[in-house]
């Protein structure tokens, strides 16, 4: 893996695609997001009522969380606006590295940090 790539057990970023594993229910299929379709990326803290216990799916249909059985032990999430009515909600294992690689891959895309 090079400096312009990111990979963990649930996500990968390469030169042109964000791949979100375990996205589709019930088939565990991956969602492949062309980097060119990303409009806004938001970084937010995981809290008890803010997604930490959402292992897979959604309750609001505004966001869809990929399958991540380790999410309960993580502190940071990202939403990715791709212009669809439902935004992917993802929790990389190394959020700082993920953000750095994604920012470099899509420099024109705004990144928002919520606290």
Biotite code that builds the C-alpha atoms (Angstrom):
import biotite.structure as struc

atoms = struc.array([
    struc.Atom([0.000, 0.000, 0.000], chain_id="A", res_id=1, res_name="UNK", atom_name="CA", element="C"),
    struc.Atom([1.331, 3.442, -0.912], chain_id="A", res_id=2, res_name="UNK", atom_name="CA", element="C"),
    struc.Atom([0.881, 6.760, 0.899], chain_id="A", res_id=3, res_name="UNK", atom_name="CA", element="C"),
    struc.Atom([-2.003, 7.678, -1.419], chain_id="A", res_id=4, res_name="UNK", atom_name="CA", element="C"),
    struc.Atom([-3.991, 4.577, -0.425], chain_id="A", res_id=5, res_name="UNK", atom_name="CA", element="C"),
    struc.Atom([-5.846, 3.478, 2.695], chain_id="A", res_id=6, res_name="UNK", atom_name="CA", element="C"),
    struc.Atom([-7.089, 0.036, 3.671], chain_id="A", res_id=7, res_name="UNK", atom_name="CA", element="C"),
    struc.Atom([-8.551, -1.593, 6.755], chain_id="A", res_id=8, res_name="UNK", atom_name="CA", element="C"),
    struc.Atom([-11.028, -4.412, 7.381], chain_id="A", res_id=9, res_name="UNK", atom_name="CA", element="C"),
    struc.Atom([-14.069, -2.359, 6.304], chain_id="A", res_id=10, res_name="UNK", atom_name="CA", element="C"),
    struc.Atom([-12.765, 0.370, 3.956], chain_id="A", res_id=11, res_name="UNK", atom_name="CA", element="C"),
    struc.Atom([-10.292, 1.103, 1.226], chain_id="A", res_id=12, res_name="UNK", atom_name="CA", element="C"),
    struc.Atom([-9.374, 4.197, -0.758], chain_id="A", res_id=13, res_name="UNK", atom_name="CA", element="C"),
    struc.Atom([-7.345, 4.098, -3.947], chain_id="A", res_id=14, res_name="UNK", atom_name="CA", element="C"),
    struc.Atom([-6.759, 6.600, -6.747], chain_id="A", res_id=15, res_name="UNK", atom_name="CA", element="C"),
    struc.Atom([-10.380, 6.683, -7.911], chain_id="A", res_id=16, res_name="UNK", atom_name="CA", element="C"),
    struc.Atom([-12.643, 4.678, -5.561], chain_id="A", res_id=17, res_name="UNK", atom_name="CA", element="C"),
    struc.Atom([-13.789, 4.514, -1.944], chain_id="A", res_id=18, res_name="UNK", atom_name="CA", element="C"),
    struc.Atom([-14.822, 0.910, -1.265], chain_id="A", res_id=19, res_name="UNK", atom_name="CA", element="C"),
    struc.Atom([-17.088, 0.313, 1.736], chain_id="A", res_id=20, res_name="UNK", atom_name="CA", element="C"),
    struc.Atom([-17.223, -3.388, 2.616], chain_id="A", res_id=21, res_name="UNK", atom_name="CA", element="C"),
    struc.Atom([-20.264, -4.975, 4.245], chain_id="A", res_id=22, res_name="UNK", atom_name="CA", element="C"),
    struc.Atom([-22.539, -2.207, 3.028], chain_id="A", res_id=23, res_name="UNK", atom_name="CA", element="C"),
    struc.Atom([-25.524, -3.967, 1.500], chain_id="A", res_id=24, res_name="UNK", atom_name="CA", element="C"),
    struc.Atom([-27.964, -5.900, 3.672], chain_id="A", res_id=25, res_name="UNK", atom_name="CA", element="C"),
    struc.Atom([-28.335, -8.904, 3.754], chain_id="A", res_id=26, res_name="UNK", atom_name="CA", element="C"),
    struc.Atom([-25.728, -9.865, 1.149], chain_id="A", res_id=27, res_name="UNK", atom_name="CA", element="C"),
    struc.Atom([-22.672, -8.173, 2.714], chain_id="A", res_id=28, res_name="UNK", atom_name="CA", element="C"),
    struc.Atom([-21.803, -6.624, -0.649], chain_id="A", res_id=29, res_name="UNK", atom_name="CA", element="C"),
    struc.Atom([-19.382, -3.733, -1.002], chain_id="A", res_id=30, res_name="UNK", atom_name="CA", element="C"),
    struc.Atom([-20.388, -0.251, -2.097], chain_id="A", res_id=31, res_name="UNK", atom_name="CA", element="C"),
    struc.Atom([-17.933, 1.291, -4.525], chain_id="A", res_id=32, res_name="UNK", atom_name="CA", element="C"),
    struc.Atom([-18.064, 5.077, -4.507], chain_id="A", res_id=33, res_name="UNK", atom_name="CA", element="C"),
    struc.Atom([-16.248, 6.884, -7.315], chain_id="A", res_id=34, res_name="UNK", atom_name="CA", element="C"),
    struc.Atom([-14.196, 9.627, -5.665], chain_id="A", res_id=35, res_name="UNK", atom_name="CA", element="C"),
    struc.Atom([-15.531, 12.016, -8.307], chain_id="A", res_id=36, res_name="UNK", atom_name="CA", element="C"),
    struc.Atom([-19.058, 11.618, -6.857], chain_id="A", res_id=37, res_name="UNK", atom_name="CA", element="C"),
    struc.Atom([-18.112, 12.764, -3.333], chain_id="A", res_id=38, res_name="UNK", atom_name="CA", element="C"),
    struc.Atom([-19.582, 16.197, -2.511], chain_id="A", res_id=39, res_name="UNK", atom_name="CA", element="C"),
    struc.Atom([-18.880, 16.666, 1.216], chain_id="A", res_id=40, res_name="UNK", atom_name="CA", element="C"),
    struc.Atom([-17.170, 14.575, 3.898], chain_id="A", res_id=41, res_name="UNK", atom_name="CA", element="C"),
    struc.Atom([-18.102, 15.156, 7.534], chain_id="A", res_id=42, res_name="UNK", atom_name="CA", element="C"),
    struc.Atom([-16.035, 13.934, 10.484], chain_id="A", res_id=43, res_name="UNK", atom_name="CA", element="C"),
    struc.Atom([-17.968, 13.493, 13.718], chain_id="A", res_id=44, res_name="UNK", atom_name="CA", element="C"),
    struc.Atom([-17.525, 11.898, 17.126], chain_id="A", res_id=45, res_name="UNK", atom_name="CA", element="C"),
    struc.Atom([-19.194, 8.571, 17.837], chain_id="A", res_id=46, res_name="UNK", atom_name="CA", element="C"),
    struc.Atom([-21.405, 8.819, 20.898], chain_id="A", res_id=47, res_name="UNK", atom_name="CA", element="C"),
    struc.Atom([-23.880, 6.536, 22.638], chain_id="A", res_id=48, res_name="UNK", atom_name="CA", element="C"),
    struc.Atom([-26.795, 8.158, 20.799], chain_id="A", res_id=49, res_name="UNK", atom_name="CA", element="C"),
    struc.Atom([-24.753, 9.151, 17.760], chain_id="A", res_id=50, res_name="UNK", atom_name="CA", element="C"),
    struc.Atom([-24.002, 5.871, 16.026], chain_id="A", res_id=51, res_name="UNK", atom_name="CA", element="C"),
    struc.Atom([-21.661, 3.979, 18.347], chain_id="A", res_id=52, res_name="UNK", atom_name="CA", element="C"),
    struc.Atom([-24.134, 1.102, 18.820], chain_id="A", res_id=53, res_name="UNK", atom_name="CA", element="C"),
    struc.Atom([-25.301, 1.022, 15.197], chain_id="A", res_id=54, res_name="UNK", atom_name="CA", element="C"),
    struc.Atom([-23.505, -2.100, 13.981], chain_id="A", res_id=55, res_name="UNK", atom_name="CA", element="C"),
    struc.Atom([-25.179, -2.098, 10.556], chain_id="A", res_id=56, res_name="UNK", atom_name="CA", element="C"),
    struc.Atom([-27.979, -0.217, 8.849], chain_id="A", res_id=57, res_name="UNK", atom_name="CA", element="C"),
    struc.Atom([-29.980, 2.821, 9.873], chain_id="A", res_id=58, res_name="UNK", atom_name="CA", element="C"),
    struc.Atom([-32.868, 4.099, 11.923], chain_id="A", res_id=59, res_name="UNK", atom_name="CA", element="C"),
    struc.Atom([-33.227, 7.441, 10.133], chain_id="A", res_id=60, res_name="UNK", atom_name="CA", element="C"),
    struc.Atom([-32.696, 6.495, 6.476], chain_id="A", res_id=61, res_name="UNK", atom_name="CA", element="C"),
    struc.Atom([-30.570, 9.632, 6.215], chain_id="A", res_id=62, res_name="UNK", atom_name="CA", element="C"),
    struc.Atom([-27.406, 7.591, 6.857], chain_id="A", res_id=63, res_name="UNK", atom_name="CA", element="C"),
    struc.Atom([-26.511, 3.940, 6.254], chain_id="A", res_id=64, res_name="UNK", atom_name="CA", element="C"),
    struc.Atom([-23.828, 2.308, 8.381], chain_id="A", res_id=65, res_name="UNK", atom_name="CA", element="C"),
    struc.Atom([-21.841, -0.514, 6.841], chain_id="A", res_id=66, res_name="UNK", atom_name="CA", element="C"),
    struc.Atom([-21.332, -3.667, 8.894], chain_id="A", res_id=67, res_name="UNK", atom_name="CA", element="C"),
    struc.Atom([-18.644, -2.914, 11.489], chain_id="A", res_id=68, res_name="UNK", atom_name="CA", element="C"),
    struc.Atom([-18.654, -5.111, 14.580], chain_id="A", res_id=69, res_name="UNK", atom_name="CA", element="C"),
    struc.Atom([-15.813, -3.009, 16.045], chain_id="A", res_id=70, res_name="UNK", atom_name="CA", element="C"),
    struc.Atom([-17.757, 0.269, 15.847], chain_id="A", res_id=71, res_name="UNK", atom_name="CA", element="C"),
    struc.Atom([-18.630, 0.157, 19.563], chain_id="A", res_id=72, res_name="UNK", atom_name="CA", element="C"),
    struc.Atom([-14.910, 0.563, 20.389], chain_id="A", res_id=73, res_name="UNK", atom_name="CA", element="C"),
    struc.Atom([-14.283, 3.473, 18.030], chain_id="A", res_id=74, res_name="UNK", atom_name="CA", element="C"),
    struc.Atom([-14.508, 7.216, 18.625], chain_id="A", res_id=75, res_name="UNK", atom_name="CA", element="C"),
    struc.Atom([-14.721, 8.743, 15.141], chain_id="A", res_id=76, res_name="UNK", atom_name="CA", element="C"),
    struc.Atom([-17.103, 8.414, 12.197], chain_id="A", res_id=77, res_name="UNK", atom_name="CA", element="C"),
    struc.Atom([-17.428, 10.007, 8.772], chain_id="A", res_id=78, res_name="UNK", atom_name="CA", element="C"),
    struc.Atom([-20.448, 10.641, 6.595], chain_id="A", res_id=79, res_name="UNK", atom_name="CA", element="C"),
    struc.Atom([-19.925, 10.853, 2.863], chain_id="A", res_id=80, res_name="UNK", atom_name="CA", element="C"),
    struc.Atom([-22.357, 12.945, 0.817], chain_id="A", res_id=81, res_name="UNK", atom_name="CA", element="C"),
    struc.Atom([-22.494, 11.432, -2.662], chain_id="A", res_id=82, res_name="UNK", atom_name="CA", element="C"),
    struc.Atom([-25.612, 13.247, -3.824], chain_id="A", res_id=83, res_name="UNK", atom_name="CA", element="C"),
    struc.Atom([-27.986, 10.415, -2.903], chain_id="A", res_id=84, res_name="UNK", atom_name="CA", element="C"),
    struc.Atom([-30.769, 10.610, -0.321], chain_id="A", res_id=85, res_name="UNK", atom_name="CA", element="C"),
    struc.Atom([-28.897, 8.213, 1.993], chain_id="A", res_id=86, res_name="UNK", atom_name="CA", element="C"),
    struc.Atom([-25.284, 8.939, 2.951], chain_id="A", res_id=87, res_name="UNK", atom_name="CA", element="C"),
    struc.Atom([-22.748, 6.266, 3.904], chain_id="A", res_id=88, res_name="UNK", atom_name="CA", element="C"),
    struc.Atom([-21.781, 6.367, 7.605], chain_id="A", res_id=89, res_name="UNK", atom_name="CA", element="C"),
    struc.Atom([-18.327, 4.823, 8.044], chain_id="A", res_id=90, res_name="UNK", atom_name="CA", element="C"),
    struc.Atom([-15.880, 4.254, 10.883], chain_id="A", res_id=91, res_name="UNK", atom_name="CA", element="C"),
    struc.Atom([-12.302, 3.724, 9.705], chain_id="A", res_id=92, res_name="UNK", atom_name="CA", element="C"),
    struc.Atom([-9.872, 1.933, 12.005], chain_id="A", res_id=93, res_name="UNK", atom_name="CA", element="C"),
    struc.Atom([-7.322, 4.736, 11.552], chain_id="A", res_id=94, res_name="UNK", atom_name="CA", element="C"),
    struc.Atom([-9.438, 7.875, 11.083], chain_id="A", res_id=95, res_name="UNK", atom_name="CA", element="C"),
    struc.Atom([-6.566, 10.375, 10.811], chain_id="A", res_id=96, res_name="UNK", atom_name="CA", element="C"),
    struc.Atom([-4.834, 8.374, 8.086], chain_id="A", res_id=97, res_name="UNK", atom_name="CA", element="C"),
    struc.Atom([-8.156, 7.775, 6.282], chain_id="A", res_id=98, res_name="UNK", atom_name="CA", element="C"),
    struc.Atom([-8.915, 11.502, 6.307], chain_id="A", res_id=99, res_name="UNK", atom_name="CA", element="C"),
    struc.Atom([-5.417, 12.429, 5.130], chain_id="A", res_id=100, res_name="UNK", atom_name="CA", element="C"),
    struc.Atom([-5.579, 9.993, 2.181], chain_id="A", res_id=101, res_name="UNK", atom_name="CA", element="C"),
    struc.Atom([-9.122, 11.010, 1.216], chain_id="A", res_id=102, res_name="UNK", atom_name="CA", element="C"),
    struc.Atom([-8.300, 14.732, 1.416], chain_id="A", res_id=103, res_name="UNK", atom_name="CA", element="C"),
    struc.Atom([-5.312, 14.194, -0.878], chain_id="A", res_id=104, res_name="UNK", atom_name="CA", element="C"),
    struc.Atom([-7.431, 12.164, -3.314], chain_id="A", res_id=105, res_name="UNK", atom_name="CA", element="C"),
    struc.Atom([-10.264, 14.734, -3.512], chain_id="A", res_id=106, res_name="UNK", atom_name="CA", element="C"),
    struc.Atom([-8.688, 18.133, -2.730], chain_id="A", res_id=107, res_name="UNK", atom_name="CA", element="C"),
    struc.Atom([-11.684, 20.137, -4.008], chain_id="A", res_id=108, res_name="UNK", atom_name="CA", element="C"),
    struc.Atom([-14.165, 18.395, -1.672], chain_id="A", res_id=109, res_name="UNK", atom_name="CA", element="C"),
    struc.Atom([-15.073, 20.250, 1.548], chain_id="A", res_id=110, res_name="UNK", atom_name="CA", element="C"),
    struc.Atom([-14.324, 18.423, 4.805], chain_id="A", res_id=111, res_name="UNK", atom_name="CA", element="C"),
    struc.Atom([-16.459, 19.433, 7.783], chain_id="A", res_id=112, res_name="UNK", atom_name="CA", element="C"),
    struc.Atom([-15.566, 18.604, 11.386], chain_id="A", res_id=113, res_name="UNK", atom_name="CA", element="C"),
    struc.Atom([-18.404, 18.376, 13.917], chain_id="A", res_id=114, res_name="UNK", atom_name="CA", element="C"),
    struc.Atom([-17.799, 18.117, 17.633], chain_id="A", res_id=115, res_name="UNK", atom_name="CA", element="C"),
])
